[in-house]
Amino acid sequence: MKQWLDFIPLFLFFATFKTYDIFTATGVLIASSIVVYGGLWFKYKHLENGQKITLVATILFGSATLLLHDEAYLKWKAPIINWIFAAAFLGSLYIGKEPLVQKMLGAAFEMPAAVWRKLNWAWIGFFIFAGASNAYVAFYFEKYWVDFKVFGSLGMTIIFMIAQFALLSRYLKQDINPSNPSEK
């Protein structure tokens, strides 16, 4: 449920953009991001790294958009965030004991190291593609940019996650019931 809260600022941005304009929507995006992530921090006393990156990028790119009255800054937010995530997944292959995707999903899946590495590469590819497609639509199909930002990016993410889960479902960890010895 907590992950769905990340989408509140995006949907508020979309609704405000459709009602007003990009600059009003940018102000709503910044304010709602601060409220949502501030609330999460207040409740859990921490934010995940991806949430921190998203919040900082929203404030920086959104503020530049408002101060310079140029929407190009906000258009670069999604591609750059996606490419930062791709770099983090890539870096985890060379720094640390396990790939980033294993740190994220290791509690739910039990897989050989080679499968974790392949999955990590899939996430790298996804984030590179997501960033490139966001940039392409933002600068070559400006009329559809906000629609793509909300529904296209979300759709790509959902499709990627469903496909990934379908492939990984055989690696799901099985819970063992300690009260029933026949399940041991």
N, C-alpha and C positions, 0 to 999 in steps of 0.2 A: 504494500500500500504506500509505503514511504516513497518509493521510486516514482509513483504517479504524481506526487506533489511537485516534482521537477517540471511537469508539463503545465502547471497552472499559469506561470508567467507567459509561456508561449501562447496559450489559448487566449489569455487576456490581451496580449499584444495583437493577435489576429483580429479579435473582436473590435478592439479600438481602432486598428488600421482600417477595417472595413467601414467603421462608423465615422472616423475623423480623418487623420492623415498619419504619415510615417513618423512625424516628430512627436505628436501626442502619443502615438503608440509606443515610441521609444521611451518616453517618460514613464508610461505605465509599465513597460517591461522592466526598467530599472527599479522602480518602486516595488513592484510585485515580487521581483527576485530578492530584493533586500528583505521584504516581509516573510516570504516563504523560507528562504535560507536562514534568516534570523530566527524564525520560529523553530526550525529544525535544530539549529545550534542551541537555542534556549532549552529545548526539550531533551536533546541527546548529548549536549555539551561537546559536540564535535560535528564536523561535516566531512563527507567522503572527499577524497582528492578531486574527483571529477566535478563535484559540486562546488568546491573552492575555485577551480579553474573556470567553471561556467560563470560563477558570480563575479569574479574579478574581470573576466572578459566582457561580461554584460555591462558592468560599470564603466570600464575603460572605453570600449567601442561605442556604447550608448552615449556616454558623456561627450566623446569626440563628435559624434553625429549631431548632438544637440548644440554644442558650443560652436561648431564650425558650420552648422546648418547644411550638412552634406551626408546623405544617406549611404554613401559608399563605405564609410567606416563601419556602419552596422552590417552591411552586406559581407564584410570580411570576417565578421565574428564567427559564424558557423564553420566556414572552411578552416580557419585557423585553429579553432577548438578541436575539430576533427583531426587535423594534422598533428596537433600536440598529443592527442590520444594515440595516434598511430606511432609517433616517436616514442611515447612511453612504452607501448607494447614491444616495439623494436628494441629499445634499450634494455628491456627486461630479459631479452634473450642472451645478452652479454654481461649484464650486471645482476648479481644476485644468484640465488640457488635455483629458482624456478621461474618460469615465464609468468607474466602478470595475469594472464587468463587463469592459470592454475591457482594463483593466490586468491582470485575472485571466486572461482567455481570449485576449488578443490574439496570443499566440505560436502559437495553434492555428487561429485563424479570421481570415480577411481579409474585412472587410465594410465597406460604406459607413457613414459617420458616423450617418446616420439609423437604420440597422438597429441599430447599437450602442446608440443612445439608446432605441429601442423595447425592446431586450433588457434594458437597465438598468431601465426602467419595469416590465418583467415581474418582475424580481427584487424590486423595491420592493413590488409587489403581492403576490408570493409571501410575503415576510417579514411584511408586515402581516397577511395571511390566516393564516399559520402562528402568529403571536403571538396573534391573536384566537381562533383555534380552540383553542389550548393553554389560554388563560385560560378560555374558555367551558367546556371539558370539566373543567378543574381545579376550577371553582367550582360548576358545575351538575350534573356527572355524576361526583362525587368517587369513586364506587366504581370507575370505569373510568379514572381519571386516569393512573395509572402505566402501565397497558397502552397507553393512547393516547400517552403521552409517549414510550414506546419504539417501538411498532409503528406507530401512526398518524402520528406526526411523521416517522418514517423512511420510511414508505410514501409520504407526501405528497412528501417530498424526492426520492425515487427516481422517482416519476411525473413530477414537474416536470423533473428532469434528463433523463429519457428523451424527454419531449415536446420539450424544448428542443433536445436533440441532433438529433432527427429533423428539426426545422425548420432547424437550422443546418448540417446535414451538407453542404449544397451550398456552404457558405462555407469548408470545411476547406482549409487551406493545403496545397498539393501540394509534396512534397519533390522537388527536381530532383537527379538523379544527375549530378554533374560529370564522371564518367568515361565517360558515354555522351552524346556530342554530339547525338544525335537526340532526346534528352529536353529539350534546352534550348529 
